[in-house]
Amino acid sequence: MNRKIRIALLSSALCLSSSICAQGDEFSRKSYIDSVIAILRLHADALHDLSTHRIEYSDNLVRHATAIRRTFGLLGPMDWHAAESARLMSKGPTASDMDAEKFNELANRSRDAMKALVFAAHDAMESDDREEIDVALENMKSSCNACHAYLPESAAPDVWGTLKRK
């Protein structure tokens, strides 16, 4: 490699590393959660698009449904997520609106809704009937919102853009 190319590569690497360091200082819990939410939305949008339009990538329905479930896991397994939400609820003004039994029921619904989304994607690939996907996707979004509606805005963001706080 000639000297000019080496210098150009070294300069590029230094610039890139300095920008990464600058971004590292800005990294926070909120920016991480925002990133995960963006990934969830992208997979949900892709799943919806692939279920309504037949294109060469339509066989990726299952991959996107599975990715939603795995991406949710980046915020912690459902048991941890539920426990963290319960802890936040006990500190907030809405704590009296939900008891442990109701919260466990909502957490179980979310678990079931994510499983149902993956199953619906598999079924859609086998039967070529895509209507079930959109229903499963909306059920999953509703199950997320059911818990988030009880939590403070700072603890539970409006992931799908349809949340109505209680």
C-alpha positions in Angstrom: 0.0 0.0 0.0 1.5 3.4 -0.8 2.1 6.1 1.7 -0.8 8.4 0.7 -3.3 5.6 1.1 -2.0 4.7 4.5 -2.1 8.3 5.7 -5.7 8.6 4.3 -6.8 5.4 6.1 -5.1 6.4 9.3 -6.7 9.9 9.2 -10.1 8.3 8.5 -9.7 5.9 11.4 -8.7 8.7 13.8 -11.7 10.9 12.7 -14.0 7.9 13.1 -12.7 7.0 16.5 -13.0 10.5 17.8 -16.6 10.7 16.7 -17.3 7.4 18.3 -15.8 8.7 21.6 -17.9 11.8 21.4 -21.0 9.8 20.8 -20.0 7.5 23.7 -20.2 10.4 26.1 -23.8 11.0 25.0 -24.8 7.3 25.4 -27.4 6.8 28.2 -30.1 4.4 29.2 -32.7 6.5 27.3 -30.7 6.5 24.1 -30.3 2.7 24.3 -34.1 2.2 24.9 -34.8 4.6 22.0 -32.6 2.5 19.8 -34.3 -0.7 20.7 -37.7 0.9 20.2 -36.6 2.1 16.7 -35.6 -1.5 15.9 -39.0 -2.8 17.1 -40.8 -0.3 15.0 -38.7 -1.1 11.9 -39.5 -4.8 12.2 -43.2 -4.2 12.9 -43.4 -1.9 9.9 -41.6 -4.4 7.7 -43.8 -7.2 8.9 -46.9 -5.2 8.1 -45.6 -4.2 4.7 -44.6 -7.8 3.8 -48.0 -9.1 4.9 -49.9 -6.6 2.7 -47.7 -6.6 -0.4 -46.3 -9.6 -2.1 -42.7 -9.0 -3.1 -39.6 -11.1 -3.4 -38.8 -10.6 0.3 -42.2 -11.8 1.5 -40.7 -15.1 2.8 -39.1 -13.0 5.6 -42.3 -12.7 7.6 -41.1 -15.3 10.1 -37.7 -13.6 10.5 -39.3 -10.2 11.2 -41.8 -11.7 13.7 -38.9 -13.6 15.5 -36.8 -10.4 15.4 -39.6 -8.5 17.2 -39.6 -11.1 19.9 -35.8 -11.1 20.2 -35.5 -7.3 20.1 -38.0 -7.1 22.9 -35.6 -9.4 24.8 -32.9 -6.6 24.5 -34.9 -4.8 27.1 -34.8 -7.8 29.4 -36.7 -11.0 29.5 -40.4 -10.6 30.1 -40.1 -11.6 33.7 -37.4 -9.0 34.3 -39.4 -6.4 32.3 -42.5 -7.2 34.3 -40.7 -7.0 37.6 -39.1 -3.7 36.7 -42.5 -2.3 35.6 -44.1 -3.5 38.9 -41.3 -1.7 40.9 -41.9 1.5 39.0 -45.7 1.2 39.5 -45.3 0.9 43.2 -43.5 4.3 43.3 -45.9 6.1 41.0 -49.3 7.7 41.5 -51.0 5.0 39.5 -50.0 2.2 41.8 -53.5 1.9 43.2 -54.9 1.4 39.7 -53.3 -2.0 39.3 -52.7 -4.9 41.6 -50.2 -7.7 41.2 -52.8 -10.1 39.8 -53.8 -7.7 37.0 -50.2 -6.9 36.2 -49.3 -10.6 35.9 -52.3 -11.1 33.7 -51.2 -8.2 31.4 -47.6 -9.6 31.3 -48.8 -13.0 30.4 -50.9 -11.5 27.6 -47.8 -9.8 26.2 -45.9 -13.0 26.3 -48.7 -14.9 24.6 -49.1 -12.1 22.0 -45.5 -12.3 20.9 -45.7 -16.0 20.6 -48.9 -15.7 18.6 -47.2 -13.2 16.2 -44.5 -15.7 15.4 -47.0 -18.5 15.0 -49.1 -16.3 12.7 -46.1 -15.6 10.6 -45.4 -19.3 10.2 -49.0 -20.0 9.4 -49.0 -17.2 6.8 -46.0 -18.8 5.0 -47.7 -22.2 4.9 -51.2 -21.1 4.0 -50.4 -17.9 2.1 -53.1 -16.1 4.1 -51.7 -12.9 5.5 -54.7 -11.4 7.3 -53.8 -13.3 10.5 -50.4 -11.5 10.7 -51.9 -8.0 11.0 -54.3 -9.1 13.6 -51.5 -10.7 15.6 -49.3 -7.6 15.2 -52.1 -5.3 16.5 -52.8 -7.7 19.4 -49.1 -7.6 20.3 -49.0 -3.8 20.1 -52.2 -3.6 22.3 -50.7 -6.0 24.9 -47.6 -3.7 25.1 -49.8 -0.6 25.5 -51.9 -2.3 28.2 -49.0 -2.3 30.6 -47.4 0.9 29.5 -50.6 2.8 30.0 -50.3 2.3 33.8 -46.6 3.4 34.0 -45.2 6.9 34.1 -44.2 8.3 30.7 -40.5 8.5 31.8 -40.5 4.7 32.5 -42.7 3.4 29.7 -42.5 5.2 26.3 -45.2 5.1 23.7 -43.5 2.4 21.6 -46.2 2.1 18.9 -47.5 5.7 18.9 -51.0 4.7 20.0 -50.7 4.8 23.8 -53.4 6.4 26.0 -52.2 6.8 29.6 -54.6 5.9 32.4 
